[in-house]
Amino acid sequence: MGSIFKPKMPSLPPPPPAPDPPSDELTPEEKERIKKEQDAIMRRRRGRKSTILTSPLGIQESKEEQLETLLGKSDDR
């Protein structure tokens, strides 16, 4: 009885053709832009790393480096 009240579905139209895949070749401008971005990332990474003065083991400085103060070397040698 359900088939009497349900109209038949019309067939679907065919799907549109797939778009062409993008080319794998990069233009020289794109290569230069990517190189500049990568260089900037490496500069920032190197800059931040140089400000960290401790290692996972703690402060790594010799006895002489510990004696230096803002006013000069300490006399506690």
N, C-alpha and C positions, 0 to 999 in steps of 0.2 A: 504494500500500500504506500510505502514511502517513495517508490519510484514514480508514482502518478503525480505527486505534488512537487517533485524536484525536476527542474529543467536540466537538460544536458548541458555540460560545460562546453563552451566553444574551445577549439584547439588554440594553444598559445602560439603567438607569432615566433618565428625563428629568432634566436639570439643575435645581437649585432656582432660583426666580426671583431676579433680581438685586436687591440691596438698594437702597432709595431713596437718591439722592445727597444729601449733606449740603447744608444751606441755605447760600447765599452771604452772607446777612445776619449781621452780628455784633451781639451784644447790647451794650448800653451798658457793662456790666461788663467784657466782653471788650475793647472798644475802650479803656476806661480802663486796663486792665492792660497792654495792648500799648503805649499811650502812655507809661506809667511805665517800662516796660522800655526803650523807645527813648531816653527822656530819660536814664536811668541809663547807657546805653551811650555816649551823646554826652558826658556829664559825665566818664566815665572816660577817653574818648578825648582830650578837651580837657585833662584834668588831666595825662596822660602827656606830651602834646605840649608843654605849658608847661614841663616840666622839662628838655627838650632844648635846650641853649644853643648848639649848633653847627649849621651848615648843611652841605650837601654841599661847599661851598667852604672849609670850615674855620671857625675862630673869627672872628666878625665884630664887632670892637669897635674903637672909636676910640683914638687915642693917649692921650687923657686918661683913658679908662676903664682902660687898661692900667697907668697909674701908681698907681691906688688900691691900697692894701694894707690889711691888717687894722688897722694902727696909724694909718692916716690916709693922706693924700696924700704921695707921694714928692717930694723936692726936686729931682729930676732933670729938671725941665721945661726 
